[in-house]
């Protein structure tokens, strides 16, 4: 008995690339950015800040909802600020955090390939 091996047309089974994928450098940068939000407490912080009036919250308003100590909350806020998601302003002895406009959308666009 003879076995026939069908020929495979690679053009028929593989969709062509229609846009340039991200570079290795862009992937490294994006991975660092995603690491900043890949923590439940940090995701909650972004959500809590976004939920406040004017999308801005005092650090004193963020400790209780998370159930974490003030130094731990401050650490998470610093990580989010360094990653470009939050902006910090000082008013007297209090620090206020607000979302950086477009920061979440920028990540979503890269992931969606737009």
C-alpha positions in Angstrom: 0.0 0.0 0.0 1.3 3.4 -1.0 0.8 6.4 1.3 0.3 9.7 -0.3 1.6 12.8 1.5 -0.4 15.8 0.7 1.4 19.0 -0.2 0.7 21.9 2.0 0.4 25.4 0.6 1.8 27.6 3.4 0.0 30.7 1.9 -3.3 28.9 2.4 -2.8 28.1 6.1 -0.9 31.1 7.4 -2.3 34.5 7.5 0.0 37.2 6.3 1.4 39.9 8.7 -0.5 43.1 8.0 1.4 45.4 10.4 4.7 45.4 12.1 4.8 43.5 15.4 6.4 45.2 18.4 10.2 45.1 18.5 12.2 43.3 21.2 13.0 46.6 22.9 9.3 47.7 22.8 8.3 44.3 24.3 10.8 44.7 27.1 9.5 48.2 27.9 5.9 47.0 27.8 6.7 44.0 30.0 8.1 46.4 32.6 5.0 48.5 32.4 2.7 45.5 32.7 4.7 44.3 35.7 3.7 47.5 37.4 0.0 46.8 37.1 0.3 43.0 37.5 -0.4 43.2 41.2 -3.9 43.2 42.7 -3.2 46.1 45.1 -1.9 48.2 42.3 -4.9 47.5 40.0 -7.2 48.4 42.9 -5.2 51.6 43.5 -5.7 52.7 39.8 -9.4 51.9 40.1 -9.8 53.7 43.4 -8.0 56.8 42.1 -10.0 56.8 38.9 -13.2 56.5 40.9 -12.5 59.6 43.0 -13.9 63.0 42.0 -11.6 64.5 39.4 -9.8 61.1 39.2 -7.5 62.3 42.0 -7.1 60.9 45.5 -5.1 61.7 48.6 -2.8 59.0 49.9 -4.8 59.2 53.2 -7.9 58.0 51.3 -6.2 55.0 49.8 -4.9 53.1 52.9 -8.2 52.0 54.4 -9.9 50.6 51.2 -6.8 48.4 50.6 -6.4 47.3 54.1 -2.6 47.7 53.8 -0.2 49.8 55.8 0.6 53.4 54.7 4.2 52.5 53.8 3.0 49.6 51.6 0.4 51.7 49.9 3.1 54.4 49.3 5.4 51.8 47.8 2.7 50.6 45.3 1.9 54.3 44.4 5.6 55.0 43.7 5.8 51.9 41.4 2.7 53.1 39.5 4.0 56.6 39.3 7.4 55.4 38.0 5.6 53.3 35.4 3.8 56.4 34.2 0.3 55.5 35.3 0.0 58.0 38.2 1.1 61.5 38.8 2.0 62.8 42.3 1.4 66.3 43.6 2.2 67.5 47.1 -0.2 69.8 49.0 1.1 70.7 52.4 1.9 67.4 54.1 -0.3 65.3 51.9 0.5 63.6 48.6 -2.3 63.4 45.9 -2.3 61.0 43.1 -4.1 61.3 39.8 -4.2 59.2 36.6 -1.8 60.3 33.9 -4.1 61.0 30.9 -3.9 58.3 28.2 -1.6 56.0 30.2 -4.0 53.1 30.3 -5.2 53.7 26.7 -1.5 53.6 25.5 -1.1 50.1 26.9 -4.4 49.0 25.5 -3.5 50.2 22.0 -0.2 48.3 22.0 -2.0 45.1 23.1 -4.8 45.6 20.6 -2.3 46.2 17.8 -3.6 49.7 17.0 
